[in-house]
Amino acid sequence: MKAQPTASHFVDGAYLEDTAGAAIDVVYPATGEVIARVHEATPAVIDRALASATRAQGDWAARPPVERARILRRAADMMRERNRELSELETLDTGKPLQETLVADATSGADALEYFAGLAPTVTGETIPLGRDFVYTIREPLGVCVGIGAWNYPTQIACWKGAPALALGNAMVFKPSEVTPLSTLKVAEILVEAGLPAGLYNVVQGRGAVGGALISDPRVAKVSLTGSVETGKRVYATAAAGMRHVTMELGGKSPLIVFDDADIEDAVGGAMLGNFYSAGQVCSNGTRVFVQKGIKEKFLARLAERTKAIRLGDPMDEATQMGPLVSEAQLEKVLGYVRKGQEEGARLVTGGGRGPAGSGFYLEPTVFADVTDEMTIAREEIFGPVVAVLDFEDEEEVVTRANKTEFGLSAGVFTRDLTRAHRMVAGLQAGSCWINAYNLAPVEAPFGGVKLSGVGRENSKAAVEHYSQVKSVYVGMGAVDAPY
């Protein structure tokens, strides 16, 4: 139990254990070893978390925004100071290589805390003149927010949801994925150490039933989920029953379009970032790579060459470039898609097999060519290191095909013709687009999807709309003119 936390939950400013809840084993994906055990939140733990959040939120909302900002900024600094420790825990929790977690996980969480610390004092209302009278508006917090995280970026997601919620005067109860329950506890611990009052950021563990209990509680004003489309539909329906605010960041099957004038090396690099980072377990991945026919074989040859050079291995070795998938169940799911791709006629260019010998959940980075729009691997979200390369002839054709999906999270275009690039992204049905880049998600930019990929936006100034509400105040400056 080399990663055993102090306790399963973090409630009302302190660690809390209740072994009456069902046990959840935490498995290190690189070895299959059980490295920790936590317990699901019981109804008593859930009630205590929501009660403490409700109690603490009013005082927190009444504090000056600059005071809230100082605490979040201190927490950001502490996360950066402890980046090594947090990154190693994230690697144990997720199986992602240390090469990634050192630069992409706790650091991006710290960026979110710092950004919203700076934004908090700038959030103001407006004055609307009406001649003699006037109206002014106040932007107020929503109250108690529930965050439900995914297992691919537990530290980052905990901060992407927690930072705007706290900056704008809300409290949060966060439920991490039961697959990766460890990292979020450290986020809560650091926030309290930085001066956050007890009760404002609580972490409770559990599976779907715990999430359901949280989002259906009348004390909850807002639900923010990162997860699959199917989970999102259920959460959205439950939240709607109580007219709760929602943010849904869900799945995708995003297109990455490479024109024949693109820089091949850059385009291949973008395709690899959009398919192999975090072993392909990224919702915004550009898993449908459309390559113009004139450069298809050249693109495939270079993609295969660079893919074969990816170093799989021990995630705690900083030379390792790709780690295992998060769980055995996820590995088996992705292997099923690999088999389906071959059965339906896609050409396996490289990969497709299990990774290094041992008990870990490794899969070789995999490239398929000659993929058609109707194939399963071109329609369904795989969430693993599997690239589907499709070819196209012209711009009009590829926009139509790229949009022919129920998803709409992200899209990318590689071309030297920037006029065409802007024309393309104007026509693509996606919430986040990249031109000559892929999968960069700075906190300064809004992130979220359209269609079944979600509602609302995370990060940037756009998050203010999703963690606060406007109160309108009419001020009469003269006698009341009543016709009665």
C-alpha positions as CSV (number, residue, x, y, z in Angstrom):
1,M,0.0,0.0,0.0
2,K,2.7,2.4,-1.0
3,A,0.3,5.2,-1.8
4,Q,-2.2,4.8,1.0
5,P,-3.8,8.2,1.9
6,T,-4.4,9.4,5.4
7,A,-8.1,8.6,5.0
8,S,-10.6,8.0,2.2
9,H,-12.3,11.4,2.3
10,F,-11.5,15.1,3.0
11,V,-14.5,16.8,4.7
12,D,-14.8,20.0,6.7
13,G,-11.2,20.8,6.5
14,A,-9.7,17.4,7.6
15,Y,-9.3,13.9,6.5
16,L,-12.2,11.6,7.4
17,E,-12.5,7.8,7.4
18,D,-15.6,5.7,7.5
19,T,-14.8,2.0,6.8
20,A,-18.5,1.2,6.6
21,G,-18.4,2.2,3.0
22,A,-17.5,-0.4,0.3
23,A,-13.8,-0.8,-0.3
24,I,-12.2,0.5,-3.5
25,D,-8.8,-0.9,-4.4
26,V,-6.5,1.5,-6.2
27,V,-4.4,-0.4,-8.8
28,Y,-1.1,0.8,-10.2
29,P,-1.7,0.4,-14.0
30,A,2.0,-0.4,-14.7
31,T,2.1,-3.5,-12.5
32,G,-1.4,-4.4,-11.5
33,E,-0.4,-4.0,-7.9
34,V,-2.9,-2.7,-5.3
35,I,-1.2,0.4,-3.9
36,A,-4.0,1.8,-1.8
37,R,-7.5,1.2,-0.6
38,V,-10.3,3.7,0.1
39,H,-13.9,3.4,1.0
40,E,-17.0,4.7,-0.6
41,A,-18.7,7.6,1.1
42,T,-21.6,6.5,3.3
43,P,-24.8,8.6,3.5
44,A,-23.4,10.1,6.7
45,V,-20.2,11.2,5.0
46,I,-22.1,12.7,2.1
47,D,-24.4,14.6,4.5
48,R,-21.5,15.9,6.5
49,A,-19.7,17.1,3.3
50,L,-22.8,18.9,2.0
51,A,-23.6,20.3,5.4
52,S,-20.1,21.7,5.9
53,A,-20.1,23.2,2.4
54,T,-23.5,24.8,3.0
55,R,-22.3,26.2,6.3
56,A,-19.0,27.6,5.0
57,Q,-20.3,29.0,1.7
58,G,-22.2,32.1,3.0
59,D,-19.2,33.5,4.9
60,W,-16.9,32.8,2.0
61,A,-19.1,34.6,-0.5
62,A,-19.2,37.6,1.8
63,R,-15.5,38.0,1.8
64,P,-13.8,40.5,-0.5
65,P,-12.7,38.8,-3.8
66,V,-9.1,39.8,-3.2
67,E,-9.1,37.8,0.1
68,R,-10.4,34.8,-1.7
69,A,-7.8,35.4,-4.4
70,R,-4.8,35.4,-2.0
71,I,-5.7,32.0,-0.7
72,L,-6.0,30.5,-4.2
73,R,-2.7,32.1,-5.2
74,R,-1.0,30.6,-2.2
75,A,-2.4,27.2,-3.1
76,A,-1.1,27.6,-6.6
77,D,2.4,28.4,-5.4
78,M,2.3,25.4,-3.0
79,M,1.3,23.1,-5.8
80,R,4.2,24.2,-7.9
81,E,6.6,23.9,-5.0
82,R,5.4,20.3,-4.5
83,N,5.1,19.4,-8.2
84,R,7.5,16.4,-8.0
85,E,5.5,14.8,-5.1
86,L,2.2,15.5,-6.7
87,S,3.4,14.3,-10.1
88,E,4.7,11.0,-8.7
89,L,1.3,10.4,-7.0
90,E,-0.5,11.2,-10.2
91,T,1.6,8.7,-12.0
92,L,0.8,6.0,-9.4
93,D,-2.9,7.0,-9.6
94,T,-3.2,7.0,-13.4
95,G,-0.2,5.1,-14.9
96,K,0.7,8.2,-17.0
97,P,4.5,8.6,-17.4
98,L,6.3,11.0,-15.1
99,Q,7.6,12.7,-18.2
100,E,4.0,13.9,-18.7
101,T,2.8,14.4,-15.2
102,L,5.7,16.6,-14.3
103,V,4.7,19.2,-16.9
104,A,0.9,18.7,-17.5
105,D,-1.0,17.7,-14.4
106,A,-0.3,19.5,-11.1
107,T,1.2,22.4,-13.1
108,S,-2.0,22.9,-15.1
109,G,-4.0,22.7,-11.8
110,A,-1.8,25.4,-10.3
111,D,-2.3,27.5,-13.5
112,A,-6.1,27.3,-13.0
113,L,-5.8,28.4,-9.3
114,E,-3.6,31.3,-10.2
115,Y,-5.7,32.4,-13.2
116,F,-9.0,32.5,-11.2
117,A,-7.2,34.1,-8.3
118,G,-6.4,37.0,-10.7
119,L,-9.8,37.0,-12.2
120,A,-11.8,37.1,-9.0
121,P,-11.4,40.8,-8.1
122,T,-12.2,41.8,-11.7
123,V,-15.7,40.3,-11.7
124,T,-18.2,43.2,-11.4
125,G,-21.7,44.2,-12.3
126,E,-22.9,47.0,-14.4
127,T,-25.0,50.2,-14.1
128,I,-27.9,50.7,-16.6
129,P,-29.2,54.3,-16.8
130,L,-32.9,54.7,-17.4
131,G,-33.2,58.5,-17.3
132,R,-34.3,59.4,-13.7
133,D,-34.1,55.8,-12.5
134,F,-31.3,53.2,-13.0
135,V,-30.6,49.5,-12.7
136,Y,-27.5,47.9,-11.3
137,T,-26.5,44.3,-11.4
138,I,-24.6,42.1,-8.9
139,R,-22.9,38.9,-9.9
140,E,-23.4,36.4,-7.0
141,P,-22.2,32.9,-6.4
142,L,-24.5,29.9,-7.0
143,G,-23.9,28.2,-3.6
144,V,-22.8,24.6,-3.2
145,C,-21.3,23.1,-6.3
146,V,-20.7,19.4,-7.0
147,G,-17.8,18.4,-9.2
148,I,-17.5,14.9,-10.7
149,G,-14.1,14.0,-12.1
150,A,-12.8,11.6,-14.7
151,W,-9.8,9.3,-14.3
152,N,-7.5,10.7,-17.0
153,Y,-6.6,14.0,-15.4
154,P,-7.7,13.9,-11.7
155,T,-5.5,16.7,-10.4
156,Q,-6.2,19.0,-13.3
157,I,-10.0,18.4,-13.3
158,A,-10.2,19.0,-9.5
159,C,-8.7,22.4,-10.1
160,W,-10.4,23.3,-13.3
161,K,-13.7,22.9,-11.4
162,G,-12.6,24.0,-8.0
163,A,-10.7,27.2,-8.9
164,P,-13.6,29.1,-10.6
165,A,-16.1,27.8,-8.0
166,L,-14.0,29.0,-5.1
167,A,-12.9,32.3,-6.7
168,L,-16.5,33.3,-7.3
169,G,-17.6,32.5,-3.7
170,N,-19.0,29.0,-4.0
171,A,-18.3,25.9,-2.0
172,M,-17.5,22.5,-3.7
173,V,-18.0,18.9,-3.0
174,F,-15.8,16.9,-5.4
175,K,-16.1,13.2,-6.2
176,P,-13.1,11.9,-8.2
177,S,-13.3,8.8,-10.3
178,E,-13.3,5.6,-8.3
179,V,-10.4,4.5,-10.6
180,T,-8.1,7.4,-9.6
181,P,-9.2,8.6,-6.1
182,L,-5.8,9.7,-4.7
183,S,-4.7,13.0,-6.2
184,T,-7.7,15.1,-5.4
185,L,-7.2,14.5,-1.7
186,K,-3.9,16.3,-2.0
187,V,-5.5,19.2,-3.7
188,A,-8.0,19.6,-0.8
189,E,-5.2,19.3,1.7
190,I,-3.1,22.0,0.0
191,L,-6.1,24.4,-0.3
192,V,-6.8,24.1,3.5
193,E,-3.1,24.5,4.2
194,A,-3.1,27.7,2.1
195,G,-5.8,29.1,4.3
196,L,-9.1,28.0,2.7
197,P,-11.7,27.8,5.5
198,A,-12.9,24.4,6.4
199,G,-15.9,23.0,4.5
200,L,-15.3,24.9,1.2
201,Y,-13.6,22.1,-0.7
202,N,-14.6,18.6,0.2
203,V,-13.6,15.3,-1.4
204,V,-15.8,12.2,-1.1
205,Q,-15.0,8.9,-2.8
206,G,-17.4,6.5,-4.5
207,R,-18.9,5.1,-7.6
208,G,-22.1,6.2,-9.4
209,A,-24.4,5.9,-6.5
210,V,-22.4,8.4,-4.5
211,G,-22.4,10.8,-7.4
212,G,-26.2,10.3,-7.8
213,A,-26.7,11.1,-4.1
214,L,-24.7,14.3,-4.4
215,I,-26.4,15.7,-7.5
216,S,-29.9,15.0,-6.3
217,D,-29.5,16.7,-3.0
218,P,-31.5,19.9,-2.6
219,R,-28.6,21.7,-1.1
220,V,-26.7,21.5,-4.4
221,A,-27.0,24.4,-6.8
222,K,-24.6,23.4,-9.6
223,V,-23.1,20.2,-11.1
224,S,-20.0,20.0,-13.2
225,L,-19.1,16.7,-14.8
226,T,-16.2,15.5,-16.9
227,G,-17.0,12.0,-18.2
228,S,-18.7,10.0,-20.9
229,V,-21.7,10.9,-22.9
230,E,-23.8,8.2,-21.3
231,T,-22.9,9.3,-17.8
232,G,-23.5,12.9,-18.8
233,K,-27.0,12.1,-20.0
234,R,-27.9,10.5,-16.6
235,V,-26.3,13.3,-14.6
236,Y,-27.9,16.0,-16.7
237,A,-31.4,14.5,-16.2
238,T,-30.9,14.2,-12.5
239,A,-29.7,17.7,-12.2
240,A,-32.5,19.0,-14.3
241,A,-35.1,17.6,-11.9
242,G,-33.9,20.1,-9.4
243,M,-33.3,22.9,-11.9
244,R,-29.6,22.9,-11.1
245,H,-27.0,24.6,-13.1
246,V,-24.8,22.2,-15.1
247,T,-21.5,22.1,-17.0
248,M,-21.0,18.9,-19.0
249,E,-17.6,18.2,-20.5
250,L,-18.1,14.9,-22.3
251,G,-16.6,12.6,-25.0
252,G,-15.5,13.2,-28.5
253,K,-14.6,11.7,-31.8
254,S,-12.8,14.7,-33.1
255,P,-11.4,15.3,-36.6
256,L,-7.9,16.4,-37.3
257,I,-7.6,17.5,-40.9
258,V,-4.2,17.6,-42.8
259,F,-4.1,19.4,-46.2
260,D,-1.4,18.6,-48.7
261,D,0.3,21.9,-48.2
262,A,0.8,21.3,-44.5
263,D,4.3,20.8,-42.9
264,I,4.4,17.0,-42.7
265,E,6.5,16.9,-39.6
266,D,4.3,19.3,-37.7
267,A,1.1,17.5,-38.9
268,V,2.5,14.1,-37.8
269,G,3.5,15.6,-34.4
270,G,0.0,17.1,-34.0
271,A,-1.6,13.7,-34.8
272,M,0.6,12.0,-32.3
273,L,-0.1,14.5,-29.6
274,G,-3.8,14.1,-30.5
275,N,-3.7,10.4,-30.1
276,F,-0.9,9.1,-28.0
277,Y,-0.5,11.6,-25.1
278,S,-1.7,10.0,-21.9
279,A,-1.9,6.7,-23.8
280,G,-4.7,8.2,-25.9
281,Q,-7.0,8.7,-22.9
282,V,-7.9,12.3,-23.7
283,C,-11.5,13.4,-24.5
284,S,-10.4,16.0,-27.1
285,N,-8.2,13.7,-29.1
286,G,-8.2,14.0,-32.8
287,T,-8.8,10.3,-33.4
288,R,-10.1,10.7,-37.0
289,V,-7.1,12.0,-38.9
290,F,-8.2,13.1,-42.4
291,V,-5.2,13.3,-44.7
292,Q,-5.5,14.7,-48.2
293,K,-4.8,12.0,-50.8
294,G,-1.7,13.6,-52.3
295,I,0.3,13.2,-49.1
296,K,-1.4,10.2,-47.6
297,E,1.4,7.7,-48.0
298,K,4.1,10.1,-47.1
299,F,2.2,11.1,-44.0
300,L,1.6,7.4,-43.0
301,A,5.2,6.5,-43.5
302,R,6.5,9.2,-41.2
303,L,3.7,8.6,-38.7
304,A,4.6,4.9,-38.6
305,E,8.3,5.7,-38.2
306,R,7.8,8.1,-35.3
307,T,5.2,5.9,-33.7
308,K,7.5,2.8,-33.6
309,A,10.1,5.0,-31.8
310,I,7.8,5.8,-28.9
311,R,9.3,4.4,-25.7
312,L,6.9,2.4,-23.5
313,G,8.0,1.3,-20.1
314,D,8.1,2.1,-16.4
315,P,6.1,5.3,-15.9
316,M,8.4,6.4,-13.0
317,D,11.3,6.5,-15.5
318,E,11.5,9.9,-16.9
319,A,12.7,8.5,-20.2
320,T,9.4,6.6,-20.7
321,Q,7.2,8.4,-23.2
322,M,4.0,6.3,-22.9
323,G,2.6,4.4,-20.0
324,P,-0.2,1.8,-19.6
325,L,-3.9,2.4,-19.9
326,V,-5.6,3.2,-16.6
327,S,-7.1,-0.3,-16.0
328,E,-7.4,-3.8,-17.3
329,A,-11.0,-3.1,-18.2
330,Q,-9.9,-0.2,-20.4
331,L,-7.2,-2.2,-22.0
332,E,-9.6,-5.0,-22.9
333,K,-12.0,-2.4,-24.3
334,V,-9.4,-0.8,-26.5
335,L,-8.1,-4.2,-27.7
336,G,-11.7,-5.0,-28.7
337,Y,-11.7,-1.9,-30.9
338,V,-8.3,-2.9,-32.5
339,R,-9.8,-6.3,-33.4
340,K,-13.0,-4.6,-34.7
341,G,-10.8,-2.3,-37.0
342,Q,-9.1,-5.3,-38.5
343,E,-12.3,-7.3,-38.9
344,E,-14.0,-4.3,-40.8
345,G,-11.1,-4.0,-43.2
346,A,-8.9,-1.2,-41.9
347,R,-5.2,-1.6,-42.6
348,L,-3.0,-2.0,-39.5
349,V,0.1,0.1,-40.2
350,T,1.8,-0.5,-36.8
351,G,1.1,-1.5,-33.2
352,G,-2.1,-3.3,-32.2
353,G,-0.6,-5.6,-29.6
354,R,-0.1,-5.6,-25.9
355,G,3.0,-3.7,-24.7
356,P,6.0,-4.9,-22.7
357,A,5.7,-8.2,-21.0
358,G,4.4,-8.2,-17.4
359,S,1.2,-7.6,-15.6
360,G,0.7,-3.9,-16.6
361,F,-2.1,-2.7,-18.8
362,Y,0.1,-1.7,-21.8
363,L,-0.9,-1.4,-25.4
364,E,1.4,-0.6,-28.3
365,P,0.6,2.8,-30.0
366,T,-1.5,1.8,-33.0
367,V,-2.1,3.3,-36.4
368,F,-4.8,2.2,-38.8
369,A,-5.0,3.4,-42.5
370,D,-7.7,3.0,-45.2
371,V,-10.3,3.7,-42.6
372,T,-13.8,4.6,-43.9
373,D,-16.4,6.7,-42.2
374,E,-18.7,3.8,-41.5
375,M,-16.1,1.7,-39.6
376,T,-16.6,1.4,-35.8
377,I,-13.2,2.8,-35.1
378,A,-14.2,6.0,-37.0
379,R,-17.5,6.4,-35.2
380,E,-17.0,5.4,-31.6
381,E,-14.8,6.9,-28.9
382,I,-12.0,4.4,-28.2
383,F,-10.1,6.3,-25.5
384,G,-6.8,4.6,-26.1
385,P,-3.7,5.0,-28.3
386,V,-5.4,4.2,-31.6
387,V,-5.2,6.5,-34.7
388,A,-7.7,6.1,-37.5
389,V,-6.3,7.7,-40.7
390,L,-8.9,8.5,-43.4
391,D,-8.2,10.2,-46.8
392,F,-10.1,13.0,-48.6
393,E,-9.9,15.0,-51.8
394,D,-11.2,18.5,-51.2
395,E,-12.3,21.0,-48.5
396,E,-16.0,20.8,-49.0
397,E,-16.0,17.0,-48.7
398,V,-13.9,16.8,-45.6
399,V,-15.9,19.4,-43.7
400,T,-19.1,17.5,-44.4
401,R,-17.5,14.2,-43.3
402,A,-15.8,15.7,-40.2
403,N,-19.2,17.0,-39.0
404,K,-21.0,13.8,-39.6
405,T,-20.9,12.7,-36.0
406,E,-22.9,13.0,-32.8
407,F,-19.9,14.5,-31.1
408,G,-18.5,18.0,-31.2
409,L,-15.8,18.5,-28.7
410,S,-12.7,19.5,-30.7
411,A,-11.2,19.7,-34.2
412,G,-7.9,20.6,-35.8
413,V,-6.6,21.8,-39.2
414,F,-3.0,21.7,-40.5
415,T,-2.4,23.9,-43.6
416,R,-0.1,26.7,-44.6
417,D,-3.1,28.5,-46.1
418,L,-4.4,30.5,-43.1
419,T,-7.4,31.8,-45.1
420,R,-8.5,28.2,-45.6
421,A,-7.7,27.3,-42.0
422,H,-10.0,30.0,-40.7
423,R,-12.7,29.1,-43.3
424,M,-12.4,25.5,-42.1
425,V,-12.8,26.1,-38.4
426,A,-15.8,28.4,-39.1
427,G,-17.5,25.4,-40.7
428,L,-16.4,22.7,-38.2
429,Q,-19.0,21.8,-35.5
430,A,-16.7,21.8,-32.4
431,G,-16.3,23.7,-29.2
432,S,-12.5,23.9,-29.3
433,C,-10.4,24.1,-32.5
434,W,-6.7,24.2,-33.3
435,I,-4.9,25.6,-36.4
436,N,-1.4,24.0,-36.9
437,A,-1.4,22.7,-33.3
438,Y,-3.4,20.2,-31.3
439,N,-4.5,19.5,-27.7
440,L,-3.1,22.6,-26.2
441,A,-5.6,23.8,-23.5
442,P,-4.4,26.8,-21.6
443,V,-6.6,28.0,-18.7
444,E,-6.9,31.3,-20.5
445,A,-9.0,29.7,-23.3
446,P,-12.6,28.4,-23.0
447,F,-12.9,24.6,-23.3
448,G,-16.0,22.6,-23.9
449,G,-18.1,21.0,-26.6
450,V,-21.3,21.2,-28.7
451,K,-23.8,18.5,-29.7
452,L,-23.4,15.4,-27.4
453,S,-20.0,16.5,-26.3
454,G,-21.5,18.8,-23.7
455,V,-22.8,22.1,-22.5
456,G,-21.1,25.0,-20.9
457,R,-17.5,26.0,-20.9
458,E,-14.6,25.5,-18.5
459,N,-11.7,27.8,-17.9
460,S,-11.2,31.4,-19.0
461,K,-13.6,34.3,-18.4
462,A,-16.4,32.1,-19.8
463,A,-16.4,30.1,-16.6
464,V,-17.7,33.1,-14.7
465,E,-21.0,32.6,-16.4
466,H,-21.2,29.0,-15.2
467,Y,-20.3,29.5,-11.5
468,S,-22.2,32.7,-10.8
469,Q,-25.6,34.3,-11.5
470,V,-26.7,37.9,-12.1
471,K,-29.1,39.8,-9.7
472,S,-30.7,42.8,-11.2
473,V,-31.6,45.8,-8.9
474,Y,-34.0,48.5,-10.1
475,V,-33.5,51.8,-8.2
476,G,-36.4,54.3,-8.3
477,M,-35.2,57.9,-7.8
478,G,-38.6,59.7,-7.7
479,A,-42.2,59.4,-6.7
480,V,-44.0,56.2,-7.4
481,D,-46.5,56.7,-10.2
482,A,-49.3,54.2,-9.5
483,P,-52.6,54.2,-11.4
484,Y,-54.6,53.1,-8.3
